[in-house]
Amino acid sequence: MPLEFGYWAVRGLGEPSRLLLRYTETEWTDAAVPLTDEGMNSWFQEKKANLGLDFPNLPYLLDGDVKLTQSLAVIRYLGRKFGLSPSEADIAKGDVFEQYLVEVRTALSKAAYSSADKFEELKAGFISKLPVRVEEVAKFIGAGPYALGDKITYVDFLALEYLECVAAFSPEHFESGPVVDYINRMKDLPALKKFYDSEDCTHKSYPFNGPMASWPGWPNKQ
């Protein structure tokens, strides 16, 4: 039975795990929950309490007897399953970068999900810190080619998705440089390039955030 990954039909906190699964080219089911009345009713009223999850939530992962929620627990499990965990020597370094990326994505979400009257102020505050953050990430990755050196790990898929989100939020900070090179290097990995170039690339239909966010807007909001 193929592995099942469930999350809203947005990129959000679920996309790093989806990217990792696409990279491995394993068979899996993208059980995306549409952010429609029908989709939300199906999740909250029918599916959420009936999957055998200890802490029912999205995202979730079903892999045989393994049933997980919490985005970081899921991607760490996938890292172990597919040999994409940091080496023993790099575990602590990977932990630090993982938490740094989550911190940046959380800060962006605070602005993105703010009310319309607060958005510009919070956006400006986030962007004011970006030059330092981009420099820190570039220094951390160094020559790479991946976040922790020669070995690609689950942390790279967090970095790819969250940095791409930040780049979409403030493109002027990602016109060139080592971080842009790193993002492009990840996107050029054969399995990921195949996904990005495909007609079925869900990034054409899955926004970064949900419809309640002030940014980047919702496809059917006019």
FENBEL-V314527 format. One record per helix or strand of 3 or more residues. SS is the DSSP state (H for helix, E for strand). FROM is the first residue (numbers start at 0). TO is the last residue. If there is no record, write none. Layout:
BEGIN
ss:SS from:FROM to:TO
ss:SS from:FROM to:TO
END
This chain:
BEGIN
ss:E from:2 to:7
ss:H from:14 to:23
ss:E from:27 to:32
ss:H from:36 to:49
ss:E from:59 to:62
ss:E from:65 to:68
ss:H from:70 to:80
ss:H from:87 to:111
ss:H from:115 to:127
ss:H from:129 to:140
ss:H from:153 to:168
ss:H from:170 to:172
ss:H from:177 to:186
ss:H from:189 to:196
ss:H from:201 to:203
END
